[in-house]
Amino acid sequence: MKILLIADETPDALLDVQCVIQRLIRKHRECRISLMAPAHLHSLARRLTGLDDLLTLPNADAAGKLFWIAGRQLEEWQKEFEAFDQALVFTSRWKPSLVPWMAGIKRRSSTLGRLRFILINDARWMPSGKFPTRRSRYLALADDHGEMCGDSYEPQLFADADNAQALIKEHYLNQERPAMVFCPGGDLAMGQRWPAERWTKLAEQLIDQGWQIWLIAPKTEQAFCEQICAGLDHERQMEVSNLCGRLAWDDKLDLLAQSRAVLAQETLYSQLCRALNHPLVMLQGVGQLQAFMPMDEDQLLQSSPQSAYQSNVGEAETSSAANSSRSSQPCDDLVCRQHKNRATDLCIHDLSVERVRSALLSMVPMQAVD
């Protein structure tokens, strides 16, 4: 069986697509899976486990004629190779649905949407109450009507050690000292960013213990990463490599895998690290007034095979959890209103550097630092 997957234009959606790939491989033991994704996501798509072919999808804002041409090219491509039995369209836009229709793929599965009643002949209605997450909706498309998948899937990515060594030489990274990766950037709710001075103080303490720091973040966080570096003296700055905005997706994955542990907030970078099954400490606040917040001491969520800390007592996403000895209470709306002028919420501002450092060092063996 041969299946075509048409991805959405966001990188986090590719992680959910990888869960669909796992589901299809388990359901159809002998199947060939091809993915059509925008060109800017190819570097990440190449690291999806279980993917056989990678094709290019026009950008979402491109003219409809380009999607029509892509469908014709796919039709010619099928004549040279085996034709597709089914196409799963994960994006809600109508123009990408032109591609499998023009290519003549018989079964075209996707969710209900406007302007797609002809292009999609296997339309699914997925109410939010039954399918609350994007991953659940994606997995439902991989099954037939009425078939419910009870299995849970987590995305899986792989790293290239050879490419990592080439990157270490290209960016003049120190191969003698163990590396700790900081991922301070990403899409965060307002007030949920850990202050730059905390990142700086933590980097200072780790450098004094023999570590080097790699800063990996999107280009939009360049000013924030420079602020972290500016708080260090000149000697310690020599042990920090600011790679913000200088790496492709696959390069980021390879360097993440080469570090001893990763410190990230609850963003796409923490999801990538989990997909690599790499030691991760994730800083997490509550973000909403209806959730729980610490009363007078910090907590953090640490995703690792060994243990986990969580700042939101009501949610535990890891396999094991170890809470702080402090009790928690629901967020007090009056208290939050008094601090609306602060750039950081209390629940994330009160995360202490000492607690984060101890969590990071608990992830690595004692012989990591001489």
Secondary structure, 3 states (H helix, E strand, C coil): CEEEEECCCCHHHHHHHHHHHHHHHHHCCCCEEEEEEEHHHHHHHCCECCCCEEEEECCCCCCHHHHHHHHHHHHHHHHHCCCCCEEEECCCCCHHHHHHHHHCCCEEEEECCCCCCCCCCEEECCCCCCCCCHHHHHHHHCCCCCCCCCCCCCCCECCCHHHHHHHHHHCCCCCCCCEEEEECCCCCCCCCCCCHHHHHHHHHHHHHCCCEEEECCCHHHHHHHHHHHHCCCHHHHCCEEECCCCCCHHHHHHHHHHCCEEEEECCHHHHHHHHCCCCEEEECCCCCCCCEEECCCCCCECCCCCCCCCCCCCCCCCCCCCCCCCCEEECCHHHHHHCCCCCCCHHHHCCCHHHHHHHHHCCCCHHHCC
